[in-house]
Amino acid sequence: MIDASGSPSRREFLLAAGGAAAGVALASVVVVRPARATPATMQEAIDKVVGTARVSPGRVKLELPPLVENGNTVPLVVRVESPMTETDHVRAIHVFAEKNPQPNVVSVFLGPRAGRAGVSTRMRLADTQTVIAIAELSDGSFWSDRADVVVTLAACLEEP
Amino acid sequence: MASALIRVPERARRGEVVEIRALIGHPMETGYRRTQQGERIPRDIIRLFTCTYNGTEVFRAELHPAIAANPFIAFWTVATESGTIALHWTGDNGFTATESAAIVVE
C-alpha cells in the first residue's frame, strides 16, 4: 500500500491518527484525577484515625436530612450512647464524607466533662453521597453510623 | 474582629448537663472555588474551635473545609462550678476570636 515516495496511504494515515487519538484519550483518563474524595480516599482517612482497630456499627446516631436542596449548609447531628463517666466515655467523634473534595469533615474531642456525647454543626455536601460518623470510646473501641444524602444543589461549585 | 454569637445558660444546677451553642461569622473559603477569571481562591477557614471552662479545656473541634460558612457548633458540658465559659476560634491567615460568658452554678 505504500507508494514509491514512502508517504503513507490515506487508510494508513487514518488508522495511525485514530490510534494516536485513542492513545491520548487513554492517557488523559489515567492522568486526570478527580478533585474530590472517593470512597477509597475516605477509607484512607478513616484508617488514619482508626488504625487497625475494628469499627462496629451501632451506638452512634448520625442525623442528616435524607434530601438536601442546598448542599452549602446541611444540618448535622451526631449522638453517641455513652454514660460519659470517667471510666466509660466518648473520646472523639469523627465525620467523613465520601464525595467531597476532602474526606474529613470535622473531628471533635470530648471527655467525661461533656456530660452528654454529641455535637451539632452544619456541613457542606458536594454531591449525593454517604456520610459516616465514627466515635472513639475510652476503652479503645470504635463505633459508627452512616447516612445517605441526596443533594440537589451541590456546594463548592458555584461562582463567588 | 469577627462577630460571634454564643449561647450559654446563665444559671444551672450543679451537675446539670448544659448545651452551649456557638455561631461565628466567617466565610470558610474552601480553597476549591475559582473566580470567573479561573484563579483559585486561596483557602481561608477556621481550623480549631475550643471551649474552656474556668481555664480547663472541655471540648475541642478540628474543622475542615467541609464545614459550612459561618460555622455553627453546639455541644454539651457539665455545669461543675460558677465561672467563665470561654470559646476560642483559630484559623488561617492568623484568624483568632474569643467569646466568653459567665455561668452561675448553684
Interface residues (C-beta under 8 A of the other chain):
Chain A: A35 N72 T73 V74 A97 N100 P101 Q102 N104 V105 V106 S107 V108 F109 L110 G111 R113 A114 G115 R116 A117 G118 V119 S120 T121 R122 M123 R124 A155 C156 E158 E159 P160
Chain B: V17 V18 T30 Y32 R33 R34 T35 Q36 I41 Y53 T56 V58 F59 R60 A61 E62 L63 H64 P65 A66 I67 A68 A69 P71 F72 I73 A74 F75 W76 T77 V78 T80
